[in-house]
Amino acid sequence: MTKEEVKIFLEVGKLAASIATPIVVATLGILLLHRIEGVKALVAKQTEFHKKWAEQFFECCQGFMQALERELALLIFPRFHGHSS
């Protein structure tokens, strides 16, 4: 290879690198963005599940406390609920 051919080869290599660099960066950016969106969707789904579970647990606890209060009231104050002592 002559010096001129080496020079042309290096220029072609520089041109190829200058064209490939933005393409590689864009591809990596798109892949990263896709991965981030997937993680965000998973976190949102898990958060929604935990929120729904907590709401249902709270409602269940409220129902239990109301039932417990009623039973305790019947045990402590039976005459107020139609029972005679």
N, C-alpha and C positions, 0 to 999 in steps of 0.2 A: 504494500500500500504506500502510495506517495503521500507527501505532506498535504497536498491539496485534497486527496481523497479522505484523509483523516480529518481535515478541517470540515469538509462537507458532512462526514459521518457525525462529528461532534455537534454541528449546527442542527442536523436532523434530530439528534438525541435531545438537544436543548428544546427544540420545537415540540417534540413528542412529550417531553416532561412538562413543558408549559401548558400543553393541552390536557394532559392526563391529570395534573394536580387539581384543577378545579372540579374535574369529574370525580376523582377519588374523594375529595373533601365533601362534595355534594352527596355522594353515595353514602359516606359515613354519617353525614348529618341526617340524611333521611332514615337510615337504619337506627340511629340513636333516637331520633324523634319518635319513630314507630315503637321502639322499646319503652321509652318514657310514657307514651300514651297508654301502652299496655299495662304498665305498672300503675299509672293513675287510675285506670279503669278497675284494676284489681283492688286497689286500696278503697276506691269508692264503693265497690260491691261489699267488701268486708266491713266497711264503716256502716253501710246501710244495714247489713245483717246484725251487727252489734247493737245499733240503735233500735232496731225492731225488737230484738231479743230483750233489751233493757226495758223497753216500753211494756212489753208483755209481762215480764217479770214483775215490774212495778204494779201493774194492774192486778196480777195474781196475788201479790203481797197485800194490796189494799183490800181485796176480797177476803183474804184470810183474816186480816185484822178486823174487818167488820164482822165476820162470822164469830171470831173469838170474842170481840166486845159484846156481841149479842148473847153468846153463851154465858159469859161471865155475869152479864147483867141478869140473866135468868137465874143463875145460881145465887147471886147476892141479893137480888130484889125480886123474889118470886111473886109476891103479892101484887106488884104493879103490872104483872103480865098475865093476870087472870088465874093465877094459882093461889090456893089458900094455904096458910101455914097451920 
